[in-house]
Structures are given as structure tokens and as C-alpha cells.
């Protein structure tokens, strides 16, 4: 039985659906005939965090991943927004570095080390590290791995689809962002999946403004996914973010009935995942790595946004 992954919220949605396209299914099976499924490499110990870097409260007290501070939607102050802009700009730069690192032969462990060093050198803490026991500083998910991939010793291969998800904590606030790339030579099917997922995120951001219903985000994503014949992983949701890593509101990326209104001054993530085959998934024995059941590839893009008086601002 499918369960909700650790980052997400257990939800049952009225009217939430995902298109199962025959053409997408055929493309998935064709791709599987020419590549192997991802196999776990060796996981090395985490990189140390230098002294003097402010860590989130859950590092010292694991129970502080949840509490009153992330159970209600509250607008951010001007000083809060400035801190989140600072964190968001650094997270964006970290993904720019990730783009430069991706090449056949490099391991996700080597990428994790480089990104960890970059984040710490700029005075920030890699939020994933020790969050609910996660053992590394960033999440790197390859091909059929949807999310929460643990960096390891497996070298990237030509044609791999690579998702890097960076969250960092700077000046007391988190920023969360992700992108997906093709490693080396791009195949047409993989390129379509990546482009459609990026377009879905852009379309979702475009509908964000005060008083707009939160369900508009899912509708915008679904319009793109259905047009292209891709699945939507509907149990992975965006989330409120700020001094806390994950909180309300939950942001659904499929068609849904969430009529709550977006509020000026609030911050949350939008992070759709599209799949070339079925969106059904399972979790590896490590308790973290989430992969598609049919082996079809997945892509994800994510931004942290702020609702402003006349629309929204992308902070990452």
C-alpha cells in the first residue's frame, strides 16, 4: 500500500486525478528497454558543518520539526522577507553550481560534498542534514527516483535524468528549490519530460496572487501534464516555509478542491513532479528514496515564492 513520504502530508483529495496516457506508457517501456534501473551505491558519512554556523532547531532537538510555529499560516514581516530573499538567492546559486557539476562519471556523493562546502562557506546550514534523520546535505534523485535520493558512490551516466533538491537555512530562515537536468547527451523523451515539468512550475507560479484559490496551482500543473501525456505524483505536495522547514499550507499539484485563498505576505513552495509512465511509487528499504513503480523517469522543479500585493515574487 502506498504511503505518504516523510516530507509530505497525508491527504485524500476530492477531484484529484492524473492522466494515464497510452503514448506516455509506451515511451516509458521503450526507455526501460535501453537502460538499467538505478542501483544504490555506497553511502559515505555526512560532511561536517563548521563551528559558528547557525543550525535549525531540529538539529539539537529532533522533536522541533513540528510545533505551533509551522501549524498556522502567517504573513512574513519585512525583515523576515529580507532574510528569506538572502537564503533564496544562495539556494539559487547552489543549483547553478549543481548544473556545472553534472557530467558523466561524477558521483552524487561528490556533488553533495561540493554543494555542502558551498553552502557552509556562505554561512548557511544545509537544511536536509539531520532533518528527521536524513544522512546527507542535499537530495539527488536520478531517473526513476522521484525524490529524497541519498547521494552515494554511483557515477552519473550519459543520459541520466538528475534532480537536485537544495534547502538551506540562513539568518534563521529556510529556502527550498530544485531543478532537473539531463546528464550528457539528451534523449528526446527525457527532454520533453524536463521541459514540461519546468513549464508546469512556471504556469503554477503565474496564477499566484492574493485571493486566488490554492487549487489554481494544481489546475495549472495539470493542464500542462495532461497536454503532454505525463503523470502527476499527487501525494507529493508543496508546503509553507520560513523559520520552519515544512508547514501549512499544503500545495497540491493536481486538480483538487482546495478553495483556500492565497494571502499577501505568506511564503510556500511549489514543486510539481511529472512522470513519463505511471505516477505510482514505492519507497526503497532505506526509508527515504522514493521511486516510480514501473521504472519510468520523473522530473521535478521547485521554487519558494512570496505572495505580494500584485502577484508573487520567486525567492529562489
C-alpha positions as CSV (number, residue, x, y, z in Angstrom):
1,X,0.0,0.0,0.0
2,X,1.3,3.4,-1.0
3,X,2.1,5.7,1.9
4,X,2.8,9.4,2.1
5,X,6.6,10.1,2.1
6,X,8.2,11.7,5.2
7,X,8.3,15.2,3.7
8,X,4.6,15.3,2.8
9,X,1.2,15.4,4.4
10,X,-1.3,12.5,4.4
11,X,-4.1,13.8,2.3
12,X,-7.2,12.5,0.4
13,X,-8.3,14.9,-2.3
14,X,-11.7,15.2,-3.9
15,X,-11.4,15.6,-7.6
16,X,-7.6,15.0,-7.8
17,X,-6.7,13.0,-10.9
18,X,-3.8,12.0,-13.1
19,X,-3.9,11.2,-16.8
20,X,-2.6,7.8,-17.7
21,X,-1.6,8.2,-21.3
22,X,-1.0,5.2,-23.5
23,X,1.6,7.0,-25.6
24,X,3.4,8.0,-22.4
25,X,3.3,4.4,-21.2
26,X,4.8,3.2,-24.5
27,X,7.6,5.8,-24.3
28,X,8.3,4.6,-20.7
29,X,8.6,1.0,-21.7
30,X,10.8,1.8,-24.7
31,X,13.1,3.8,-22.5
32,X,13.3,0.9,-19.9
33,X,14.4,-1.4,-22.7
34,X,17.5,0.6,-23.2
35,X,18.6,1.5,-19.7
36,X,19.1,-0.2,-16.3
37,X,17.2,0.9,-13.1
38,X,19.2,2.9,-10.6
39,X,21.1,0.8,-8.0
40,X,22.2,2.1,-4.6
41,X,25.9,2.9,-4.3
42,X,27.9,3.2,-1.1
43,X,26.7,6.0,1.2
44,X,29.6,7.8,3.0
45,X,29.4,9.7,6.3
46,X,28.0,13.2,6.2
47,X,30.2,16.2,5.8
48,X,30.9,18.2,9.0
49,X,29.4,21.6,9.5
50,X,31.9,24.2,10.6
51,X,31.5,25.8,14.0
52,X,29.7,29.1,14.1
53,X,27.1,28.3,11.5
54,X,23.5,28.6,12.9
55,X,21.7,25.3,12.7
56,X,17.9,24.9,12.6
57,X,16.4,23.9,16.0
58,X,15.7,20.3,14.9
59,X,19.5,19.6,14.8
60,X,19.8,19.9,18.5
61,X,16.2,18.7,19.3
62,X,14.7,16.4,16.6
63,X,11.2,17.0,18.1
64,X,11.3,20.5,16.8
65,X,10.5,19.6,13.2
66,X,6.9,20.4,14.1
67,X,5.1,22.7,16.5
68,X,2.9,25.7,16.7
69,X,5.3,27.7,14.5
70,X,4.5,25.6,11.4
71,X,0.9,24.7,12.0
72,X,-0.7,28.0,11.0
73,X,-0.4,30.4,8.0
74,X,1.1,33.7,9.0
75,X,2.3,36.6,6.8
76,X,6.1,37.4,7.0
77,X,7.4,40.7,8.2
78,X,9.6,42.9,6.1
79,X,12.7,41.7,7.9
80,X,11.6,38.1,7.5
81,X,11.2,38.6,3.8
82,X,14.7,40.1,3.5
83,X,16.2,37.0,5.3
84,X,14.3,34.7,3.0
85,X,15.5,36.6,0.0
86,X,19.1,36.1,1.2
87,X,18.5,32.4,1.7
88,X,16.7,32.1,-1.6
89,X,19.5,33.8,-3.6
90,X,22.1,31.5,-2.1
91,X,19.9,28.4,-2.8
92,X,19.6,29.5,-6.4
93,X,23.4,29.9,-6.7
94,X,23.8,26.4,-5.2
95,X,21.7,25.0,-8.0
96,X,23.7,27.0,-10.5
97,X,26.8,25.2,-9.1
98,X,25.0,21.8,-9.4
99,X,24.4,22.5,-13.1
100,X,28.1,22.9,-13.6
101,X,28.9,19.7,-11.7
102,X,26.6,17.4,-13.6
103,X,28.6,15.2,-16.1
104,X,29.1,11.5,-16.8
105,X,31.4,9.9,-14.2
106,X,30.8,12.3,-11.3
107,X,29.1,10.7,-8.3
108,X,26.2,12.2,-6.4
109,X,28.4,11.9,-3.3
110,X,31.0,14.2,-4.9
111,X,28.2,16.6,-5.8
112,X,26.9,16.5,-2.2
113,X,30.4,17.4,-0.9
114,X,30.8,20.3,-3.3
115,X,27.3,21.7,-2.5
116,X,27.8,21.2,1.2
117,X,31.0,23.2,1.1
118,X,29.5,25.9,-1.0
119,X,26.5,26.3,1.4
120,X,28.7,26.3,4.5
121,X,31.3,28.7,3.0
122,X,28.5,31.2,2.6
123,X,27.4,30.9,6.2
124,X,24.3,28.7,5.8
125,X,23.3,25.3,7.1
126,X,22.2,22.6,4.6
127,X,18.6,22.0,5.9
128,X,18.3,18.4,4.8
129,X,21.2,17.3,7.0
130,X,19.8,15.6,10.1
131,X,16.2,16.6,9.2
132,X,14.2,13.6,10.5
133,X,17.5,11.6,10.3
134,X,18.3,12.4,6.6
135,X,22.0,11.5,6.3
136,X,23.3,14.0,3.7
137,X,23.3,17.7,2.8
138,X,21.2,17.7,-0.4
139,X,18.9,15.3,-2.2
140,X,19.9,14.0,-5.6
141,X,17.4,11.8,-7.4
142,X,18.2,10.0,-10.7
143,X,15.9,8.7,-13.4
144,X,13.1,6.7,-11.9
145,X,13.9,8.0,-8.4
146,X,11.2,10.7,-7.8
147,X,12.7,12.4,-4.7
148,X,14.7,12.1,-1.5
149,X,17.6,10.4,-3.2
150,X,20.5,9.9,-0.9
151,X,23.9,10.9,-2.5
152,X,26.1,7.9,-2.9
153,X,29.0,6.4,-4.9
154,X,27.1,5.6,-8.1
155,X,28.7,7.6,-11.0
156,X,26.3,9.5,-13.2
157,X,25.8,8.0,-16.7
158,X,25.4,9.6,-20.0
159,X,21.6,10.2,-20.5
160,X,20.7,10.2,-16.8
161,X,18.0,12.5,-15.7
162,X,19.2,14.2,-12.5
163,X,17.1,16.1,-10.0
164,X,18.9,18.2,-7.3
165,X,16.9,19.5,-4.4
166,X,18.6,22.1,-2.2
167,X,17.2,23.6,1.0
168,X,19.3,25.8,3.2
169,X,19.0,27.7,6.5
170,X,20.4,31.2,6.6
171,X,19.7,34.1,9.0
172,X,17.1,31.9,10.7
173,X,15.0,31.1,7.6
174,X,14.8,28.2,5.1
175,X,14.7,28.4,1.3
176,X,13.9,25.3,-0.8
177,X,14.4,24.8,-4.5
178,X,15.0,22.1,-7.1
179,X,15.8,21.6,-10.8
180,X,16.2,18.7,-13.1
181,X,18.8,18.2,-15.8
182,X,19.9,15.6,-18.4
183,X,23.4,14.4,-17.9
184,X,25.5,14.4,-21.1
185,X,23.5,13.6,-24.2
186,X,19.8,14.4,-24.0
187,X,17.2,12.0,-25.4
188,X,14.0,13.3,-26.9
189,X,11.7,11.7,-24.4
190,X,13.7,12.9,-21.4
191,X,14.0,16.4,-22.8
192,X,10.2,16.6,-23.2
193,X,9.6,15.5,-19.6
194,X,12.1,18.0,-18.2
195,X,10.7,20.8,-20.4
196,X,7.1,20.1,-19.5
197,X,7.8,20.0,-15.8
198,X,9.6,23.3,-15.9
199,X,6.7,24.7,-17.8
200,X,4.3,23.3,-15.3
201,X,6.1,25.1,-12.4
202,X,6.2,28.4,-14.4
203,X,2.4,28.1,-15.2
204,X,1.7,27.5,-11.5
205,X,3.7,30.5,-10.4
206,X,1.9,32.7,-12.9
207,X,-1.5,32.1,-11.2
208,X,-0.3,33.1,-7.7
209,X,-1.7,36.3,-6.3
210,X,-3.7,37.5,-3.3
211,X,-7.2,35.9,-3.0
212,X,-6.5,33.4,-5.8
213,X,-7.6,29.9,-4.7
214,X,-4.8,27.5,-3.9
215,X,-6.4,24.9,-6.2
216,X,-5.4,27.1,-9.2
217,X,-1.9,25.9,-8.7
218,X,-2.9,22.3,-9.2
219,X,-5.1,23.2,-12.2
220,X,-2.2,25.0,-13.9
221,X,0.2,22.0,-13.4
222,X,-2.5,19.5,-14.6
223,X,-3.2,21.5,-17.8
224,X,0.5,21.0,-18.8
225,X,0.8,17.4,-17.7
226,X,-2.4,16.3,-19.4
227,X,-1.5,18.2,-22.6
228,X,1.8,16.3,-22.8
229,X,0.5,13.0,-21.5
230,X,2.6,12.8,-18.3
231,X,1.6,11.6,-14.9
232,X,1.5,13.8,-11.8
233,X,2.7,12.5,-8.4
234,X,-0.2,13.8,-6.4
235,X,0.9,12.7,-2.9
236,X,4.0,15.0,-3.1
237,X,2.9,18.4,-2.0
238,X,4.4,21.9,-1.7
239,X,4.4,23.4,1.7
240,X,4.7,26.5,3.8
241,X,8.2,27.6,4.7
242,X,10.0,30.2,6.7
243,X,11.6,29.8,10.1
244,X,10.3,26.2,9.8
245,X,11.2,23.8,7.0
246,X,7.8,22.3,6.3
247,X,4.4,23.6,7.4
248,X,1.0,24.8,6.1
249,X,-0.4,25.4,3.6
250,X,-0.1,22.2,1.7
251,X,0.2,22.9,-2.0
252,X,-1.4,20.2,-4.3
253,X,-0.1,19.8,-7.8
254,X,-3.1,18.0,-9.3
255,X,-6.7,19.0,-9.8
256,X,-8.3,19.4,-6.3
257,X,-10.9,21.2,-4.3
258,X,-8.8,23.4,-2.1
259,X,-10.6,26.8,-2.2
260,X,-8.5,28.5,0.5
261,X,-7.3,31.9,-0.7
262,X,-3.6,32.9,-1.1
263,X,-2.7,35.6,1.4
264,X,-0.3,38.5,0.8
265,X,2.9,38.1,2.8
266,X,2.9,34.3,3.0
267,X,5.6,32.0,1.6
268,X,5.3,28.5,0.3
269,X,6.9,26.1,-2.2
270,X,5.5,24.8,-5.5
271,X,7.3,21.6,-6.6
272,X,5.5,19.5,-9.2
273,X,6.8,16.1,-10.1
274,X,5.8,14.7,-13.6
275,X,6.4,11.1,-14.7
276,X,6.7,9.6,-18.2
277,X,4.8,6.5,-17.0
278,X,2.6,5.8,-14.1
279,X,2.9,8.2,-11.1
280,X,2.5,5.3,-8.6
281,X,5.6,4.9,-6.3
282,X,7.2,2.9,-3.6
283,X,9.9,3.6,-1.0
284,X,13.3,1.8,-1.0
285,X,14.4,-0.1,2.1
286,X,16.5,2.9,3.2
287,X,13.2,4.6,4.2
288,X,13.8,7.7,2.1
289,X,14.3,7.0,-1.6
290,X,11.0,7.2,-3.5
291,X,10.9,5.7,-7.0
292,X,8.2,5.0,-9.6
293,X,6.7,1.5,-9.5
294,X,7.1,1.0,-13.3
295,X,10.6,2.4,-13.6
296,X,9.5,5.4,-15.6
297,X,11.6,8.5,-15.2
298,X,10.4,11.5,-13.1
299,X,11.3,15.2,-13.2
300,X,10.8,17.9,-10.6
301,X,11.2,21.7,-10.4
302,X,10.6,23.8,-7.3
303,X,10.7,27.4,-6.2
304,X,10.0,29.1,-2.9
305,X,7.6,32.0,-3.5
306,X,6.2,35.1,-1.6
307,X,2.7,36.3,-2.3
308,X,2.9,40.1,-2.9
309,X,0.2,42.8,-3.3
310,X,0.1,42.4,-7.0
311,X,1.2,38.8,-7.6
312,X,4.1,36.9,-6.3
313,X,7.9,37.0,-6.0
314,X,10.1,34.0,-6.7
315,X,12.6,33.9,-3.8
316,X,14.8,31.1,-5.2
